[in-house]
Amino acid sequence: MNQFNYKKTPENVPFISNRADPYVTRHDDGTYYFTASVPEYDRIILRKSDSLMGLREAPEKTVWKKHESGEMSAHIWAPELHRIGDAWYLYFAAGAAEDVWAIRPYVLECRAEDPMEGPWQELGMMEAADDFSFQDFSLDMTVFASHGAWYCVWAEKVSVGKKISNLYIARMKSPHSLATKQVLLSSPDYDWERVDFWVNEGPAVIRRNGRICMTYSASATGAEYCMGLLSAEEDSDLLDPASWTKERLPVLVTDETAGLYGPGHNSFTVDENGRDIMVFHARQYDEITGDPLYDPNRHAYLACVEWEDGEMVFKPMRL
């Protein structure tokens, strides 16, 4: 299967086309917001709608553009929109025109009621609380609250040569700074996390039934891309790796019958009826010319999250 010849199914009709690393959040007033990586990797876009499905046709607005040089001037990746206190924050990763692989996490702030209207202020790189965090390729930052504290999780590469991407967690001091040293949360230990590249990245959090469930993406970004799962009791010490359980097998993989290849980098939201919804990206084919990173046809899809005996089951929605 390739971009010119692939099987069309009810499951692989895109929710939003050519938008990777999709992130959807529902504000307290019921408004939905959408952001994602664009194929050009040069800007941050937002959509808003009164309904989840309304995001499909909602006008898209560029709220921030990359710099011409220096920090934040290349590879603008995986933005996430979060409401913390009385402000909106965009977390995203970026490189530099002079070194496109010097990827680091950055923060934008907006104090307007509507994040579509701005203005957005650059707060710079996320501030670490140690001398180790954000020293190498770091991306896919997400944040979440539990028992009044905010936590930050991100992916960062270590080692030399073909480096390894791990997941780290820290408690936050403010929306743009960490209060604690990084804690290693997960490494690519299993065979399905080590296809072409040894990768854990793209964490996404959902809190249900007294537990914090964290999906993440693994392996290279072609058809081998897939999703794993970590979970912890919400009352446990979230900075203690022993509090977290890692599933031995992936929870979402390529489904040739559905025509969904390389599912990953998701977010969670709820629909208007309160159903848990996962938003993820995938392709409609597995034959890719060149580096999969620059293949533009990663589309955003929806899946219903069902809870069976306390475990999550993902069922792609037909659109």
N, C-alpha and C positions, 0 to 999 in steps of 0.2 A: 504494500500500500504506500502511495506517495501523495503529494498535494494535488496531483492532477488525476489520480485514480484511487479512490478510497470508497469504502462501503458507507452508505448513509443509513443511519438508524434513528429511531425516535430519541435515543439517549445521547447521540452526538450532535444534535442541533445546539449550537452555542447559546448560552445565556447572553454573553457579550463577546463579540469576535475580536481577535487579535489583542487581547488584554491578558497578560500573564500576571502571576502573583496577586490574584484578586483579593481585595479586602472590602467587606461590606459591614457597616455598623448601623444600628438603629438607635437614633437619639431618643431621649425621654419623651419628646413630643410626637413620636411616631415617624419622624422623617428618616428615610434611608439615605445613606451616603455610600458611594462607591469610589474606590481608587484602585490603581493597578500600575504595573510596568507597561509602558508603551514600547513598541518594537524599536523605535529610534533611540530609546534610553536617554532622552534629552530634556524631559520635563515631568512635572507632576500634574495629573488631571483629577478632577472631581466631577461626579454626577450626584444629583439628588432627586428624590421622588417621594411621594406620599405612600407608595406601595413598592414591595420588593420587585415585582415584575415590571413596574414602571421604570425601573433603572435601565431596562433594555433599550428604550427609545429616548431616554432623558438626554437633554443637551449636555455636552461635555465642555468643561471649562478648564483652561490651563491656569493654575494658581501660582505656579513657580516654574522658572526656567533655569537650566544649568548655567554656570558661569562660563566665560570664554576661556579662562585658564585658571590654574591653581586648584585648590580644593573645590569639590562639588562641580567639576566641569566635564565629567565623563561617567558613563555607566550609572545613570540614575535608576536605581533598582528598588523594587518592592516597598513602595510607600504604604504606611498604615496610618489611619486617622483615629485619634483617641480624644475623648473629652475627659479632662482631668481638672477638677475644681471648676473654675469659671472661664476656662480657656480651652481651645482646641490645639492639638499637637499633631504634627506629621513627623513620623519617624521613617527614615529612608537611608539607603546606602548609596555611596557615590565614590568614584575615583577622581583622578586628575588628568587633564589633557596631556600633561607631561609624563604621567605614569598611570595608565588607565586601570591597572590592577592594584593600585594602592587604595583598595576599597575600605571605607570606614563608615560608621553610623553617624548620621546627622539629625538635627532636630529643628523644626520650624514651629513657631507659635502664632496663634491667631486669637485675639480677644474679642472679636466680633461675635455676635450671636449666631450668625450664619457663616460657616467656614468657606462657602462659595464666594462670599463678598470680600473677605480679607479685611485689612491687609495682613500679610504674613511676614513675620520677623524671623531672621536667621539667628538661631542661638548657638550655632557652631556644632562641633562634634560632641557626642555624649561624653560627659566628664566621668572618668574612672575614679575609683577609690583605691587603686593599687597601681603598681608599676608594670603590670602584665596585661591588663585588658586593653584591647583595641591597638595592640602593637603590630598586628599583622592583619591580613585579609579578614575583615569583620563585616557581617551583613545580617539581614533578615531579623532585625530587632523587633520584638513585640513586648508589650507591657500588660500587666493585669493586676487587679486589686484582690486582696484576701485579708479579712479581719482588720480592715483599716489601713493596711500597709500595701504599698505598691511594689511590684517586682518586675524586673527586666530580664528577658531571656534573649540570647542572640547566638549566632554561629560565628566561630572564629577558627582560622587555620593555624596549625602548629606543625613543628618538625621542619625538615628540609626536603629538597627535591619535590616530588609530587606530594604535596602536603595533605594533612588530614584535617577535616573540618569537624569540630566538636560543638556541642551545645553547652552554654554556660548560663548561670543564673546569679543574680545579685539583688539585694533590696535597694530601693531607690530613696534618695534624699530629697530630690525634687524631680520635676518632669524632664530635666535635662542633665541630671547628675546622679551618680550611684552613691549609696551610703556604705556599702560593704564590698569586700574583696570578691572577686569572681569565684564561683564554685563550679567545678566540672560536673555537669548533669548527665551527659550521654556522649559516648564515642561510637563510631561505626564498628561495632564488634562482630556483626553477623555477615554472612555471605551476601545477602540481599542489600546490605548497606555499602557494599564494596565493589560494585560493578563499574569498571572504568576509573572511577574516583571513589575514595573512601570519604563518605559525606553524611553528616547529619546537619540539616539546615531547615529553614522555614517553619519555626515553631508557631503553633496556634493553640489557644487555650479556650476551653469551655468548662464551666463549673456546674456540676449537677450531682444530686444525690449525696451531698457531703464530700464529694471528691473533685479534684482538679484533674482534668484530662488534657493532655498536651499531645497533639499530633505533630509530626515533623516529617520532612522529606529526606530521602536517602538515595545514594548513588548518583551517577551522571544524569544529565537532563534529557536523554532520549527516552525510548520506550521502556528502559530499565528503571526510570524514575518511579518511586513508589512512596508510600506513607507508612510510618511506624507510629507507635503510641507509648507514651509514658503517663503514669497516673500516680496520684498521692492523695492521702486523706487530707482534707482541708485543714483539720485541726493539728496536723503534724508540723514539724519544723521543715519548711520548704527549702531551707538552705542546707539541709542535711541530705546528701545523696541517698542515704539509706531509707529515706522516706518515700522514695520513688520506685515504682515497679515498671520495668521495661518489658513489653511484649516480645516474645521470641520470634514471632512471625509478623510480616507486614499486615496492615489492616486495609490497605487499598493498593491494588496493582493494576497493570494493563489488563483490559478486558476486550479481547478481540471480538467477541460476540456483540458487545455494545459499540465497538468502534472507538474506544477511548484508550489512547496510548500515553503512557508516562504521566499518570495523574499525580498531582502534588501541589505543594505550596498553597495551602488553603487558609480560609478564615471561617469563623462561625457567626451566625446571626439567627434571628427568629423571624418567621413570617407573621402576617397579621393575625393568624390564629394561634400564635404561640408555639408552633412547631419548630424544633431545632433544624436549622438548615446549614449545610456545609457548602461553601463556595470554593471551588478549586479550579486549577487549570489542567488542560490535557490537549493532546493533538488527536487528529482524526486518522493518522497514519504513522507508520514506523520507519519508513525509508526517508532519511534526511540527507541532503547534500550539504557537506561542510559541517561546521561546528553547530550543534543543535542550539547553542546559546543564541545564535543569530538567525535561526529560523523563525519567522514572524508569526507562524500559525499556531501559537498556543492560545487557546480560547478559554474563557471563563465558563464554568458549568455549575449546576446546582445538584445537590444530593440531599435527600431527606435523611436525618439522623434518627434512627430508631433504637430504642433501648430494650434489649432482650436479656433478661436475667442480669440486669445492671451493666451489660456490655454494649458498646456502640456498634451499630450496623449501618453502613452507608448504602443508600439505594439511589443511584442517579435518577434525576427527574426527567421525564419526557416533556419537551417543550414544543 
